Amino acid sequence: MRYDVTIRTATGDDWPALWPILRAVAAAGDTFTYPRDLDEHTAKALWMEAPPGRTIVATDANGTILGTAKINRNQAGAGSHVATASFMVSPAGRGGGVGRTLGEAAIDWARTAGFRAMQFNAVVSTNAAAVHLWRSLGFEVVGVVPGAFAHPVHGDVALNVMHRWL
């Protein structure tokens, strides 16, 4: 199923719908470096970006949140012209274009905000859907950190550093 989604800035009122998505992704332990037992307080502090960053949500026609992304500068100071972003899609939203729509929105926002590039620091190499999506949106693997991610099924796998110019 392909979703027709709307992208908007997340608000504090969205947190009750975001928390189950973050909890499930963290608990699975196969795509994010977050602790598998991530608590709600820590999750909210990690995910809800304050300006100049931004947290967005993708909603369906009924307003149900299907996915979320957070976008900010990758580094401070001399590295602040490069954005970074993280993405999570609910199980119901997977395979429906939600991740692509969030990715496109993040790229557009970063470009409009004046960033010159976007870099993802830790794309798990076994997350084939994410690696494929980011490549299709113009990202390249510019670095590989061998064995940097303790995957619950595959053992220690590589983390990819992915980059694209905006």
C-alpha positions as CSV (number, residue, x, y, z in Angstrom):
1,M,0.0,0.0,0.0
2,R,1.3,3.4,-0.9
3,Y,0.4,6.1,1.6
4,D,-0.6,9.7,0.7
5,V,1.2,11.4,3.6
6,T,1.4,14.9,4.9
7,I,4.6,16.2,6.5
8,R,4.5,18.7,9.3
9,T,6.6,19.8,12.2
10,A,6.1,17.7,15.3
11,T,4.7,19.2,18.5
12,G,4.8,18.1,22.1
13,D,1.2,16.9,21.6
14,D,2.5,14.3,19.1
15,W,4.8,12.6,21.7
16,P,2.2,10.0,22.8
17,A,2.0,8.8,19.2
18,L,5.8,9.0,18.7
19,W,6.9,7.2,21.8
20,P,5.5,3.7,20.7
21,I,7.4,4.1,17.4
22,L,10.6,5.0,19.1
23,R,10.2,2.3,21.8
24,A,9.6,-0.4,19.2
25,V,12.5,0.6,16.9
26,A,14.9,0.8,19.9
27,A,13.7,-2.5,21.4
28,A,14.2,-4.3,18.1
29,G,17.9,-3.3,18.3
30,D,18.6,-3.9,14.6
31,T,18.6,-0.4,13.1
32,F,19.5,2.2,15.7
33,T,22.4,2.6,18.1
34,Y,19.9,3.5,20.9
35,P,19.8,1.3,23.9
36,R,17.2,-1.5,23.5
37,D,15.7,-0.6,26.9
38,L,15.4,3.1,26.0
39,D,13.2,4.9,28.5
40,E,10.6,7.5,27.5
41,H,12.3,10.5,29.1
42,T,15.6,9.8,27.3
43,A,13.8,9.0,24.1
44,K,12.0,12.3,24.1
45,A,15.2,14.2,24.8
46,L,17.0,12.5,22.0
47,W,14.2,12.8,19.4
48,M,12.4,16.1,19.9
49,E,14.8,18.6,18.3
50,A,14.8,22.3,19.4
51,P,15.6,25.0,16.9
52,P,17.7,25.3,14.8
53,G,16.9,21.6,14.4
54,R,13.5,20.2,13.5
55,T,11.5,17.1,14.2
56,I,8.8,16.2,11.6
57,V,6.0,13.7,11.3
58,A,4.4,12.0,8.4
59,T,0.6,11.6,8.8
60,D,-2.0,9.8,6.8
61,A,-5.3,11.3,5.7
62,N,-6.8,10.5,9.2
63,G,-3.9,12.3,11.0
64,T,-2.3,9.0,12.2
65,I,1.4,9.4,12.6
66,L,3.2,6.8,10.3
67,G,6.7,8.0,10.7
68,T,9.0,10.7,12.0
69,A,12.4,12.3,11.4
70,K,14.7,14.6,13.2
71,I,17.0,17.0,11.4
72,N,19.8,19.1,12.7
73,R,23.4,20.1,12.1
74,N,25.8,17.2,12.1
75,Q,28.5,19.0,14.0
76,A,29.0,22.4,15.7
77,G,31.3,25.1,14.5
78,A,33.3,24.4,11.4
79,G,31.1,21.4,10.6
80,S,27.8,23.1,11.1
81,H,27.1,23.5,7.3
82,V,26.4,19.8,7.1
83,A,23.1,18.5,8.3
84,T,22.2,15.1,9.7
85,A,18.9,13.3,10.1
86,S,17.4,10.2,11.7
87,F,14.2,8.4,10.6
88,M,11.8,6.0,12.1
89,V,8.7,4.5,10.4
90,S,5.9,2.7,12.2
91,P,5.3,-1.0,11.3
92,A,2.1,0.1,9.7
93,G,3.8,2.7,7.5
94,R,6.7,0.5,6.3
95,G,6.8,-0.3,2.6
96,G,4.3,2.5,1.8
97,G,6.7,5.3,0.8
98,V,6.7,7.0,4.2
99,G,10.4,6.8,4.6
100,R,11.0,8.2,1.2
101,T,8.6,11.1,1.8
102,L,10.3,11.8,5.1
103,G,13.7,11.6,3.5
104,E,12.7,14.0,0.7
105,A,11.3,16.4,3.2
106,A,14.4,16.3,5.3
107,I,16.6,17.0,2.3
108,D,14.4,19.9,1.2
109,W,14.3,21.4,4.7
110,A,18.1,21.1,5.1
111,R,18.7,22.8,1.7
112,T,16.2,25.6,2.5
113,A,17.8,26.0,5.9
114,G,21.2,26.7,4.2
115,F,23.0,23.4,4.8
116,R,25.3,22.4,2.0
117,A,25.3,18.7,2.5
118,M,23.7,15.9,4.6
119,Q,25.5,13.1,6.3
120,F,24.2,10.0,8.1
121,N,26.7,8.8,10.7
122,A,25.4,5.3,11.4
123,V,23.4,3.5,8.8
124,V,23.5,-0.2,9.8
125,S,24.9,-2.1,6.9
126,T,22.3,-4.9,7.3
127,N,19.4,-2.5,7.1
128,A,19.0,-3.1,3.3
129,A,15.9,-1.0,3.0
130,A,17.5,2.1,4.5
131,V,20.7,1.7,2.5
132,H,18.7,1.2,-0.7
133,L,16.5,4.2,0.1
134,W,19.3,6.6,0.8
135,R,21.3,5.5,-2.3
136,S,18.1,6.2,-4.4
137,L,18.0,9.7,-2.9
138,G,21.5,10.4,-3.9
139,F,23.5,9.4,-0.8
140,E,26.8,7.5,-1.2
141,V,28.6,5.4,1.3
142,V,31.7,7.4,2.1
143,G,32.9,5.4,5.0
144,V,32.4,2.0,6.6
145,V,33.1,1.3,10.3
146,P,33.6,-2.5,10.5
147,G,32.0,-4.3,13.4
148,A,30.7,-1.1,15.0
149,F,27.1,-2.3,15.5
150,A,26.1,-5.2,17.7
151,H,23.2,-6.6,15.7
152,P,21.0,-9.0,17.8
153,V,20.9,-11.6,15.0
154,H,23.9,-11.0,12.8
155,G,26.5,-10.2,15.5
156,D,28.9,-7.3,14.9
157,V,28.2,-5.6,11.6
158,A,29.4,-2.5,9.9
159,L,28.0,1.0,10.2
160,N,27.9,3.0,7.0
161,V,28.6,6.7,6.9
162,M,26.4,8.1,4.0
163,H,26.7,11.6,2.5
164,R,25.2,13.7,-0.3
165,W,25.6,17.3,-1.4
166,L,22.5,19.5,-1.2
